[in-house]
Amino acid sequence: MKRRDFLISTAALMGSTAVFTNLTTLSAVAQETPVKGGTLIWGHSETVQNLDMHQTGTASTSRVLQNVHSSIVTVDANLNVIPGLAESFEEAPDGLTYTFKMRPGVKFHNGATMTAADAKYSFERCKDPATGAVNFEVFNNVASMEMPDEMTLVIKMSQVNAPFLARLAENGAGVIMPKDSGDIQGTTPTGAGPFKFVSYEAGNAVTLARFDEYWDGPAYLDGVVAREITEPTVRLTGLRTGELHMINDIPPDRMEEIKGDTTFQTVSWFPLNFDFINMNNDFEPFKNPKVRQAFDMVIDKELLLQGALWGQGKITASPSYPTSSAYNTALVNRPQDIAGAKALLAEAGYAPGALKIVFKATTNYPYHIEAAQILVEWFREAGVELTIEQLTWADWLSQVWTDKDFEMSMMNFFGLWESDFLYYSLYHSTGGFNYRHINDPVIDELVTRARVTVDGTARADIYKQVQQRVFDEALDVVIWFRNGSAAAQTSVGGLDTLVHPNGNALQFHKVWLKA
């Protein structure tokens, strides 16, 4: 069915509602005793890029590296920070000193035994601008790191950073690498996770092998091969033929079919991430907030959700985790108003036909291409010529992410649960994920103030103000929360352990294959 026909046929569905859950739901999952052995072939929906956990900004890569690395602290199912490679941690009452007691006997994949020196090295490397770490700003307020003994790390802050522990619970900032291993991390990622890196064939597959000395007990699987298959139909075919044991991202138009097929197991959760349409704030038309607001008004988000994602998600005006205390429930999506958008563009000095915009979308996310194709018609009605430029994932990262060479684009963001990661990284003028040239002094002040606000309710209120500012200025057009999903052969066990509490990472430590 063509997209245009689909939109027409689904117009009558807009009044329906759906109920979502934050809990993982399973179908056809048998409770059996795990067995050891076998290599799981995973049809990974995205392609891996930079293998250096500090430098990578992509969920596609970190989803694999989550199994190679461990962080100093982590989170439980309720997103409470709990010990990881540190067996205990303590925050001083004034919030200026953190003391970590490292877990004894932890082995790295290179055979070295972990000490506090490895943690100190890892954090100093992440903080160092020369590293190019995307999470460098986590350590902006770190004044010193000291080791009173070889298993204790004391971090002293120059000022309070209330989200500091939560930021360390994400592998990007909290990962501990062997001391002096930075030079090899981009080609041979080496950590203390349940699987060790074996090989990477660019554009094809990453191979991992069980690390028998993993501190939390060895995995059941002998290994995992993450085969990169971005085309949804090919991925599903591989599952059906048995070539793949498991795939993530069930094709949205086949979701109900696969869930109803008893020859497979399925896992689904809400949300996996949010999607947003990006406008380069350094591109002349988008320097004017009226143009950005008009572009928001062009879009029917519910219809776009149905047409591009087949309803596998829920529209939102805020990118905050939907159950978070920081979620601004007062925000309401701008309704589609083509006439109003044209009037606003005229106020900004752009008559019909004056704006010609290139929309760069990556084939790594096929539904982004489909969304862009739908947008073309709506923008034409508003007097804007939208041209789609399809990019590979590598080219999108190079042009849009690194060089900021784009006018308009679309992307996912997977860091939902931790507000500092979400708003400082994405919207502060120096944030590691701010590829849209956003430079708003109001937001800079708010997200900086949130960091020194210890009271959780007061900090949540600040983040609500940030969301309001992003919405009012239309710095991005937040579209929807997307559902997460995976499907597997019935021979795969332990799928209830697959999804990390952060909703993004897939962890294979306790997944297994039946004999």
C-alpha positions in Angstrom: 0.0 0.0 0.0 1.3 3.4 -0.9 1.9 5.9 2.0 -0.6 8.4 0.5 -3.3 5.7 0.3 -2.4 4.6 3.8 -2.9 8.1 5.2 -6.3 8.3 3.6 -7.4 4.8 4.9 -6.3 5.6 8.4 -7.9 9.0 8.7 -10.8 7.4 10.4 -8.7 5.7 13.1 -7.6 8.9 14.8 -10.2 8.8 17.5 -9.0 5.5 18.9 -6.8 5.2 22.0 -4.2 2.8 23.2 -3.0 1.7 26.6 0.7 1.5 27.2 2.8 0.0 29.9 6.4 0.6 31.1 6.7 -3.1 31.9 8.2 -5.7 29.6 5.5 -8.0 28.3 6.2 -11.5 27.0 4.4 -14.0 24.8 5.2 -17.7 24.7 8.1 -17.5 27.1 8.7 -20.8 28.9 10.1 -20.9 32.4 12.9 -23.5 32.1 16.3 -24.2 33.6 19.0 -22.4 31.7 21.7 -24.4 29.9 25.2 -23.4 28.9 26.5 -23.2 25.3 25.7 -22.0 21.8 26.2 -18.8 19.9 23.2 -16.6 19.6 22.8 -14.9 16.2 21.1 -11.5 16.7 19.6 -9.5 13.8 20.6 -6.0 14.9 18.4 -3.4 13.4 21.2 -0.8 13.2 24.8 -0.5 12.2 27.7 -0.1 14.7 30.1 2.9 14.4 32.9 4.0 16.7 33.6 1.2 19.1 35.1 3.5 21.8 32.5 3.7 24.5 33.6 7.2 25.4 33.4 8.6 21.9 30.3 6.9 20.5 27.1 8.9 20.6 24.9 6.2 19.0 22.6 3.8 20.7 23.3 1.4 17.9 26.9 1.0 19.1 26.3 1.3 22.9 23.6 -1.4 22.6 26.4 -3.9 21.6 29.0 -2.4 23.9 26.7 -2.7 26.9 27.7 -6.3 26.9 31.5 -5.6 26.7 31.7 -2.9 29.5 30.5 -2.5 33.0 30.0 0.8 34.8 31.0 1.9 38.3 27.3 2.0 39.3 24.1 1.0 37.6 20.3 1.1 38.1 17.7 -1.4 39.3 14.3 -2.0 37.7 13.0 1.1 39.4 15.9 3.2 38.1 17.4 3.5 41.6 21.2 3.8 41.5 22.9 0.7 42.8 26.5 -0.7 43.0 28.1 -1.9 39.9 31.9 -2.2 39.7 32.0 -0.3 42.9 30.7 -2.6 45.7 29.6 0.4 47.6 29.4 4.2 47.3 28.8 7.1 49.6 27.8 10.7 48.9 28.8 13.3 51.6 25.9 15.3 53.1 27.1 18.5 51.4 27.1 16.7 48.0 30.7 17.6 47.3 32.4 14.3 47.9 31.8 10.8 46.5 33.6 7.8 47.9 33.6 4.5 45.9 34.9 1.2 47.2 35.8 -0.8 44.2 34.7 -4.4 44.0 37.7 -6.8 44.7 38.8 -9.4 42.2 37.2 -7.9 39.1 39.0 -9.0 35.9 39.3 -7.1 32.7 39.3 -8.9 29.3 43.0 -8.3 29.0 43.6 -10.3 32.2 44.3 -7.3 34.5 42.7 -7.0 37.9 40.6 -3.8 38.4 41.7 -1.2 41.0 40.7 2.4 41.7 43.4 3.5 39.3 41.4 2.1 36.4 38.3 4.1 37.5 40.4 7.2 37.9 42.0 6.7 34.5 38.6 6.1 32.8 37.0 9.2 34.3 40.0 11.4 33.6 40.0 10.2 30.0 36.2 10.9 29.6 36.8 14.4 31.0 39.8 15.2 28.8 38.7 17.3 25.8 41.3 15.6 23.7 39.4 12.3 24.0 36.3 13.6 22.3 34.0 11.9 24.7 30.3 12.8 24.2 29.7 12.7 28.0 32.6 14.9 29.0 30.3 17.4 30.7 29.4 14.8 33.4 32.8 15.6 35.0 32.7 19.4 34.5 32.4 20.0 38.3 35.0 17.4 39.3 37.8 19.2 41.2 39.9 16.2 42.0 40.1 12.4 42.1 42.1 10.8 44.9 43.0 7.2 45.9 43.6 6.8 49.6 44.2 3.1 48.8 44.2 1.0 45.7 40.6 0.1 46.0 39.1 3.4 47.0 38.3 6.4 44.7 37.3 9.7 46.2 35.9 12.3 43.9 35.7 15.9 45.1 33.4 18.4 43.4 33.9 22.1 42.9 30.2 22.5 43.3 27.2 20.3 43.8 26.1 18.2 40.8 22.9 16.5 41.9 22.6 14.1 39.0 26.2 13.0 39.1 25.6 9.4 40.4 22.7 8.9 37.9 25.0 10.0 35.0 27.6 7.5 36.1 25.0 4.7 35.9 25.1 5.0 32.1 28.0 3.2 30.5 29.0 6.2 28.5 30.3 8.1 31.5 30.5 5.5 34.2 32.3 2.8 32.2 35.6 1.6 33.7 38.3 0.6 31.2 41.7 -0.9 32.0 44.3 1.8 32.7 46.1 3.1 29.6 43.8 1.2 27.2 42.4 4.3 25.5 44.5 3.8 22.3 42.9 0.4 21.6 39.3 1.1 22.6 38.2 2.3 19.1 39.3 -1.0 17.5 39.4 -3.5 20.3 37.0 -2.4 23.0 38.2 -3.9 26.3 36.2 -3.8 29.5 34.9 -5.9 32.4 31.6 -6.9 31.0 30.1 -10.4 30.5 31.3 -10.7 26.9 34.7 -9.9 25.3 35.1 -8.4 21.9 36.3 -10.8 19.1 35.9 -9.0 15.8 34.0 -6.4 13.9 33.3 -6.6 10.1 32.2 -3.1 9.2 28.6 -3.1 7.9 28.2 -6.8 8.6 28.6 -8.1 12.1 30.2 -7.8 15.6 31.3 -11.0 17.3 31.5 -11.4 21.0 32.6 -14.3 23.2 31.7 -15.2 26.8 34.1 -13.9 29.4 34.4 -16.7 31.9 35.9 -14.5 34.6 33.1 -11.9 34.6 32.6 -10.6 38.1 28.9 -11.3 38.3 29.2 -14.9 37.0 29.8 -16.2 33.4 27.1 -15.9 30.8 25.3 -19.0 29.5 25.9 -18.3 25.9 29.3 -19.1 24.3 28.9 -16.0 22.3 26.8 -13.4 20.5 27.0 -12.4 16.8 25.3 -9.1 16.2 24.5 -9.1 12.4 23.6 -5.7 11.1 20.4 -5.8 9.2 18.7 -2.4 8.9 16.1 -3.5 6.3 13.0 -4.7 8.4 11.8 -7.2 5.9 15.2 -8.9 5.5 15.5 -9.0 9.3 12.1 -10.7 9.7 12.8 -13.2 6.9 16.0 -14.2 8.7 14.0 -14.9 11.8 11.4 -16.9 9.9 14.0 -19.1 8.1 15.9 -19.7 11.3 19.0 -17.9 10.1 18.6 -15.6 13.1 17.8 -16.5 16.7 16.5 -13.1 17.6 15.8 -9.7 16.1 15.1 -6.3 17.7 12.7 -3.8 16.2 10.0 -6.0 14.8 8.7 -4.3 11.6 5.9 -2.1 12.8 3.5 -3.1 10.1 4.0 -6.8 11.0 3.8 -6.4 14.8 0.4 -7.9 15.4 1.1 -10.7 13.0 4.3 -11.7 14.8 2.8 -11.3 18.3 0.1 -13.7 17.2 2.5 -16.3 15.8 3.1 -19.0 18.4 6.3 -20.1 16.6 8.0 -17.0 18.0 8.4 -15.3 21.3 8.0 -11.5 21.5 9.1 -8.8 24.0 7.7 -5.3 23.8 8.1 -2.3 26.0 7.2 1.4 26.1 9.0 3.6 25.5 12.2 2.7 23.7 13.0 6.3 22.7 11.5 9.5 21.5 11.8 10.8 18.0 12.1 14.5 17.1 12.4 16.6 13.9 15.5 18.7 14.0 16.0 22.2 12.5 19.5 23.6 12.3 19.2 26.7 14.5 22.3 28.2 12.7 20.5 28.0 9.3 19.1 31.5 8.5 15.3 30.7 8.3 15.5 28.6 11.5 17.0 31.5 13.4 13.5 32.9 13.5 11.3 31.1 16.0 8.2 31.9 13.9 9.6 29.7 11.2 10.3 26.9 13.6 6.8 27.2 15.2 5.2 27.2 11.7 7.0 24.0 10.8 5.6 22.4 14.0 2.1 23.5 12.9 2.5 21.9 9.6 2.6 18.4 11.1 -0.2 16.1 12.2 1.7 14.0 14.7 -1.0 11.4 15.2 -1.4 10.8 11.5 2.4 10.7 11.1 2.6 8.1 13.9 0.1 5.9 12.1 1.6 6.5 8.6 5.3 6.0 9.4 5.2 3.9 12.5 1.9 2.1 12.1 0.8 3.3 15.5 3.7 1.6 17.4 4.1 4.4 19.9 2.4 7.5 21.4 2.7 11.1 20.4 4.1 13.5 23.0 5.0 17.2 23.3 7.7 16.4 25.9 10.8 14.2 25.5 10.9 13.4 29.3 10.3 9.8 30.4 6.5 9.6 30.6 6.4 8.4 34.2 9.1 10.8 35.4 8.3 13.5 38.0 10.0 15.9 35.5 7.5 15.2 32.7 5.6 18.4 31.9 2.0 17.2 31.6 0.8 20.7 30.8 2.4 20.6 27.4 -0.1 20.0 24.5 1.0 19.3 20.9 0.3 22.1 18.5 -2.6 20.9 16.2 -2.0 20.8 12.5 -2.9 24.2 11.1 -1.6 24.6 7.5 -3.3 28.0 7.1 -1.9 29.2 10.4 1.6 28.0 9.4 1.4 29.9 6.1 0.4 33.0 8.0 3.2 32.7 10.5 5.8 32.1 7.7 4.5 35.2 5.9 5.0 37.2 9.2 8.6 35.9 9.1 9.0 37.2 5.6 8.6 33.9 3.7 5.9 33.9 1.0 4.7 30.6 -0.5 7.4 29.1 -2.6 10.2 31.1 -0.9 11.5 28.3 1.3 13.3 25.3 -0.2 14.5 23.0 2.6 16.6 19.8 2.3 15.6 17.1 4.8 18.4 14.7 5.5 17.1 11.3 6.7 19.0 8.2 7.4 18.1 4.8 5.9 19.3 3.3 9.2 15.8 4.1 10.4 13.4 3.2 7.5 10.5 4.8 9.2 12.3 8.2 9.2 12.4 7.9 5.4 8.7 7.1 5.4 7.9 10.0 7.8 9.9 12.4 5.5 7.9 11.3 2.5 4.7 12.1 4.4 6.0 15.5 5.4 6.8 16.5 1.8 3.1 16.7 1.0 2.1 18.7 4.1 4.9 21.2 3.6 3.9 21.6 -0.1 0.5 22.6 1.1 2.1 25.2 3.4 4.1 26.6 0.5 7.4 25.0 1.4 9.4 22.8 -0.9 10.9 19.9 1.1 13.5 17.7 -0.7 14.5 14.4 0.9 18.2 13.4 0.9 18.6 9.8 2.0 21.9 9.1 3.9 23.5 6.0 5.2 24.0 5.9 8.9 27.7 6.7 8.5 27.0 9.6 6.2 24.3 10.9 8.6 26.6 10.8 11.5 29.3 12.5 9.5 27.2 15.3 8.0 24.5 15.9 10.6 26.0 14.8 13.9 29.7 15.7 13.4 29.8 18.5 10.9 26.3 19.9 11.7 25.9 20.3 7.9 22.1 20.1 7.5 19.0 22.2 7.3 16.4 19.7 8.6 16.6 16.2 9.8 15.0 13.6 12.1 16.5 11.5 14.8 15.8 9.3 17.9 17.1 9.9 21.4 17.4 7.0 23.7 18.4 8.7 27.0 14.9 9.1 28.5 15.2 8.3 32.2 17.9 10.7 33.4 16.9 14.3 33.0 20.4 15.8 33.1 21.5 13.5 30.3 18.5 14.4 28.3 18.4 18.2 28.7 22.0 19.2 29.4 23.4 16.9 26.6 20.8 17.9 24.1 20.0 21.5 24.8 22.8 23.2 26.6 24.9 25.2 24.2 28.0 23.1 25.0 26.1 19.8 25.3 27.7 16.7 23.8 24.5 15.9 21.8 23.7 19.4 20.7 24.2 19.0 17.0 21.4 21.5 16.1 23.4 24.7 17.0 21.0 25.5 19.9 22.3 28.4 21.9 19.6 29.6 24.3 20.8 31.4 27.4 17.6 30.7 29.2 18.0 27.0 28.8 21.7 27.1 29.6 20.8 28.8 32.9 18.0 26.4 33.7 19.9 23.1 33.1 23.0 24.5 34.9 20.8 25.5 37.9 19.2 22.0 37.9 22.6 20.5 38.5 23.0 22.3 41.8 19.4 21.8 43.0 19.5 19.0 45.4 15.8 18.8 46.2 14.2 16.4 43.7 10.9 18.2 43.4 12.5 21.5 42.8 14.9 20.0 40.2 11.9 18.4 38.4 10.2 21.8 38.3 13.2 23.3 36.6 13.2 20.6 33.9 9.5 21.3 33.3 10.5 24.9 32.6 13.1 23.6 30.2 10.5 21.6 28.3 8.2 24.6 28.2 11.0 26.7 26.7 11.9 24.1 24.1 8.2 23.9 23.1 7.6 27.6 23.1 10.7 28.3 20.9 10.1 25.1 18.9 13.8 24.4 19.1 12.9 20.8 18.0 9.6 19.3 17.1 9.2 16.4 19.5 7.0 13.8 17.7 6.4 10.6 19.6 7.6 7.9 22.0 8.4 4.7 20.1 7.7 1.2 21.4 10.6 -1.2 21.8 10.2 -4.7 20.6 12.1 -8.0 20.0 11.2 -11.4 18.6 13.0 -14.7 19.0 12.8 -18.3 18.2 11.3 -20.5 20.9 14.8 -22.0 21.4 15.9 -18.7 23.1 15.6 -18.6 26.9 15.9 -15.7 29.3 14.2 -13.1 27.2 12.7 -11.6 30.3 16.2 -10.4 31.2 17.0 -9.0 27.8 16.0 -5.3 28.2 18.1 -3.1 30.4 16.0 -0.9 32.8 17.0 2.1 30.8 14.8 0.8 28.0 17.5 0.9 25.4 20.4 -1.5 26.0 20.0 -5.2 25.4 21.9 -7.4 27.8 22.7 -11.0 27.0 24.3 -12.0 30.3 21.4 -14.3 31.3 20.0 -15.1 27.8 20.5 -18.7 26.8 19.9 -21.3 24.0 18.1 -24.5 24.6 20.1 -27.7 23.7 
